[in-house]
Amino acid sequence: MASNTKVTHVSGAEAERRAKQSAQSEQAKDAQPVSSVTADQDLFDAATEAGYTPEQIAEAEREIAAVNLDEMVAHTIQVAISERVTETYTGVDGQPATRNKNVVRLVDLIADMDAETQLQFLSIVENRPDTKDKRIMSEFLAKQVLLMWQLTEPDMTLERLLRGLSMERIKKLADAFFK
């Protein structure tokens, strides 16, 4: 299943204007002394003590400032999942009966991790099983995908995820989320 990434398109003139504005902004930042680039003196001092040069600190701050957070768009991945639902019908004897039926539905999953999810993801990765057992490793991978799925559908469970997707699709989702 291909990912469905939403992209904001801009005209050629708008792209040129943004590039020019970014270049002017970079020139203005380059002209500033390092001490004025650093707003937080404590952070600057800590970075210097850690062995970073003032030029490295200034470069890192320029890179951070170059990201325009207003233009960042949340990415989604559209996934078809099979859900098992119970339905009531009239049996051959005329009595009400129930049966399970698979229903396929599409979900637009949030594909960007927030800070809280990143911390949860790191705790899962830190507890990675040291084994070649395919079942254990598959469940480990499914738990990672579940964490991302729950950003969109908090009530999704590992059991429902494993029942609704093949392991091949779970692996592809993991690749899309965590590459």
Kinemage of the C-alpha trace (Angstrom):
@kinemage 1
@onewidth
@group {chain A} dominant
@subgroup {mainchain}
@vectorlist {calphas} color= white
{ca met a 1} P 0.000 0.000 0.000
{ca ala a 2} L 1.555 3.296 -1.023
{ca ser a 3} L 1.739 6.144 1.434
{ca asn a 4} L -0.584 9.050 0.913
{ca thr a 5} L 1.527 12.093 1.709
{ca lys a 6} L -0.139 15.476 1.433
{ca val a 7} L 2.114 18.119 -0.112
{ca thr a 8} L 1.523 21.857 -0.263
{ca his a 9} L 2.326 23.197 -3.739
{ca val a 10} L 3.441 26.781 -4.351
{ca ser a 11} L 3.742 28.699 -7.593
{ca gly a 12} L 7.142 29.309 -9.181
{ca ala a 13} L 6.995 32.994 -8.235
{ca glu a 14} L 6.111 32.137 -4.619
{ca ala a 15} L 8.928 29.585 -4.409
{ca glu a 16} L 11.371 32.176 -5.793
{ca arg a 17} L 10.142 34.785 -3.279
{ca arg a 18} L 10.584 32.309 -0.407
{ca ala a 19} L 14.078 31.350 -1.560
{ca lys a 20} L 15.085 35.026 -1.810
{ca gln a 21} L 13.617 35.745 1.636
{ca ser a 22} L 15.450 32.746 3.096
{ca ala a 23} L 18.744 33.850 1.534
{ca gln a 24} L 18.317 37.376 2.929
{ca ser a 25} L 17.499 35.929 6.347
{ca glu a 26} L 20.628 33.741 6.220
{ca gln a 27} L 22.790 36.767 5.302
{ca ala a 28} L 21.387 38.749 8.223
{ca lys a 29} L 22.035 35.861 10.615
{ca asp a 30} L 25.591 35.412 9.319
{ca ala a 31} L 26.295 39.093 10.009
{ca gln a 32} L 25.306 38.775 13.684
{ca pro a 33} L 27.989 37.981 16.264
{ca val a 34} L 27.631 34.535 17.854
{ca ser a 35} L 26.744 35.952 21.261
{ca ser a 36} L 23.678 37.744 19.841
{ca val a 37} L 22.577 34.656 17.876
{ca thr a 38} L 22.369 32.736 21.137
{ca ala a 39} L 19.326 33.867 23.076
{ca asp a 40} L 19.880 31.547 26.009
{ca gln a 41} L 23.309 32.167 27.543
{ca asp a 42} L 23.054 29.090 29.792
{ca leu a 43} L 22.482 26.845 26.776
{ca phe a 44} L 25.377 28.508 24.971
{ca asp a 45} L 27.650 27.978 28.001
{ca ala a 46} L 26.595 24.325 28.336
{ca ala a 47} L 27.249 23.677 24.629
{ca thr a 48} L 30.648 25.362 24.884
{ca glu a 49} L 31.533 23.264 27.944
{ca ala a 50} L 30.491 20.159 25.998
{ca gly a 51} L 33.180 20.973 23.453
{ca tyr a 52} L 31.202 22.713 20.723
{ca thr a 53} L 32.778 25.755 19.104
{ca pro a 54} L 30.824 29.022 18.852
{ca glu a 55} L 30.691 28.505 15.077
{ca gln a 56} L 29.111 25.038 15.493
{ca ile a 57} L 26.549 26.436 17.930
{ca ala a 58} L 25.703 29.298 15.575
{ca glu a 59} L 25.361 26.880 12.632
{ca ala a 60} L 23.008 24.630 14.630
{ca glu a 61} L 20.878 27.627 15.575
{ca arg a 62} L 20.749 28.783 11.930
{ca glu a 63} L 19.566 25.321 10.870
{ca ile a 64} L 16.843 25.327 13.517
{ca ala a 65} L 15.754 28.852 12.579
{ca ala a 66} L 15.611 27.885 8.884
{ca val a 67} L 12.713 25.504 9.551
{ca asn a 68} L 9.455 27.364 8.980
{ca leu a 69} L 7.056 25.637 11.371
{ca asp a 70} L 4.072 27.328 9.702
{ca glu a 71} L 4.770 25.357 6.532
{ca met a 72} L 5.120 21.954 8.173
{ca val a 73} L 2.227 19.690 7.204
{ca ala a 74} L 1.257 16.557 9.108
{ca his a 75} L 1.701 13.486 6.948
{ca thr a 76} L -0.865 10.734 6.772
{ca ile a 77} L -0.786 7.204 5.448
{ca gln a 78} L -4.008 5.671 4.196
{ca val a 79} L -4.372 2.038 5.245
{ca ala a 80} L -7.116 -0.503 4.608
{ca ile a 81} L -7.773 -2.711 7.624
{ca ser a 82} L -10.122 -5.647 7.971
{ca glu a 83} L -12.318 -5.565 11.085
{ca arg a 84} L -14.374 -8.496 12.316
{ca val a 85} L -17.947 -7.533 13.181
{ca thr a 86} L -20.772 -9.678 14.479
{ca glu a 87} L -24.101 -9.532 12.682
{ca thr a 88} L -27.446 -11.085 13.448
{ca tyr a 89} L -29.379 -12.996 10.788
{ca thr a 90} L -32.244 -15.427 10.587
{ca gly a 91} L -30.999 -19.022 10.514
{ca val a 92} L -32.391 -21.841 8.374
{ca asp a 93} L -34.586 -22.877 11.275
{ca gly a 94} L -36.096 -19.359 11.438
{ca gln a 95} L -34.324 -18.552 14.695
{ca pro a 96} L -32.010 -15.541 15.137
{ca ala a 97} L -28.342 -16.448 14.804
{ca thr a 98} L -25.059 -14.559 14.741
{ca arg a 99} L -22.020 -14.740 12.521
{ca asn a 100} L -18.745 -12.897 12.132
{ca lys a 101} L -18.114 -10.888 9.017
{ca asn a 102} L -14.989 -9.071 7.845
{ca val a 103} L -15.517 -5.429 6.960
{ca val a 104} L -12.733 -3.476 5.286
{ca arg a 105} L -12.364 0.168 6.222
{ca leu a 106} L -9.864 2.867 5.289
{ca val a 107} L -7.962 4.781 7.953
{ca asp a 108} L -5.886 7.940 7.426
{ca leu a 109} L -3.135 7.336 9.979
{ca ile a 110} L -1.138 10.205 11.429
{ca ala a 111} L 2.425 9.441 10.359
{ca asp a 112} L 4.299 12.066 12.393
{ca met a 113} L 5.377 11.318 15.964
{ca asp a 114} L 4.861 13.906 18.666
{ca ala a 115} L 7.413 14.169 21.481
{ca glu a 116} L 5.406 11.976 23.878
{ca thr a 117} L 5.093 9.216 21.262
{ca gln a 118} L 8.821 9.441 20.520
{ca leu a 119} L 9.572 8.814 24.193
{ca gln a 120} L 7.201 5.828 24.257
{ca phe a 121} L 8.806 4.520 21.056
{ca leu a 122} L 12.276 4.818 22.599
{ca ser a 123} L 11.169 2.811 25.642
{ca ile a 124} L 9.866 0.052 23.339
{ca val a 125} L 13.131 0.026 21.364
{ca glu a 126} L 15.225 -0.057 24.558
{ca asn a 127} L 13.385 -3.245 25.547
{ca arg a 128} L 13.967 -4.896 22.161
{ca pro a 129} L 14.147 -8.649 22.581
{ca asp a 130} L 17.542 -10.167 21.836
{ca thr a 131} L 16.281 -13.116 19.848
{ca lys a 132} L 15.882 -14.419 16.324
{ca asp a 133} L 12.471 -15.925 17.136
{ca lys a 134} L 10.254 -14.650 14.302
{ca arg a 135} L 7.093 -14.646 16.409
{ca ile a 136} L 8.652 -12.522 19.157
{ca met a 137} L 10.248 -10.131 16.667
{ca ser a 138} L 6.980 -9.823 14.704
{ca glu a 139} L 5.093 -8.925 17.882
{ca phe a 140} L 7.825 -6.394 18.746
{ca leu a 141} L 7.361 -4.760 15.322
{ca ala a 142} L 3.563 -4.822 15.655
{ca lys a 143} L 3.806 -3.005 19.019
{ca gln a 144} L 5.756 -0.223 17.338
{ca val a 145} L 3.111 0.117 14.607
{ca leu a 146} L 0.354 -0.001 17.235
{ca leu a 147} L 1.933 2.961 19.006
{ca met a 148} L 1.684 5.026 15.811
{ca trp a 149} L -1.816 3.713 14.994
{ca gln a 150} L -3.052 4.833 18.402
{ca leu a 151} L -2.211 8.449 17.514
{ca thr a 152} L -5.197 8.249 15.154
{ca glu a 153} L -7.331 5.615 16.883
{ca pro a 154} L -6.541 5.464 20.619
{ca asp a 155} L -8.827 2.439 21.094
{ca met a 156} L -6.897 0.212 18.642
{ca thr a 157} L -5.534 -2.909 20.347
{ca leu a 158} L -2.673 -5.213 19.434
{ca glu a 159} L -5.152 -8.070 18.950
{ca arg a 160} L -7.288 -6.072 16.493
{ca leu a 161} L -4.206 -4.841 14.641
{ca leu a 162} L -2.818 -8.356 14.227
{ca arg a 163} L -6.218 -9.684 13.140
{ca gly a 164} L -6.790 -6.858 10.655
{ca leu a 165} L -3.392 -6.621 8.923
{ca ser a 166} L -0.953 -9.161 7.541
{ca met a 167} L 2.609 -9.155 8.898
{ca glu a 168} L 3.806 -8.009 5.481
{ca arg a 169} L 1.616 -4.899 5.744
{ca ile a 170} L 2.721 -4.295 9.347
{ca lys a 171} L 6.356 -4.410 8.188
{ca lys a 172} L 5.599 -1.931 5.387
{ca leu a 173} L 3.898 0.407 7.854
{ca ala a 174} L 6.879 0.172 10.198
{ca asp a 175} L 9.172 1.088 7.321
{ca ala a 176} L 6.971 4.071 6.465
{ca phe a 177} L 6.716 5.281 10.079
{ca phe a 178} L 10.263 4.731 11.277
{ca lys a 179} L 12.560 5.165 8.283
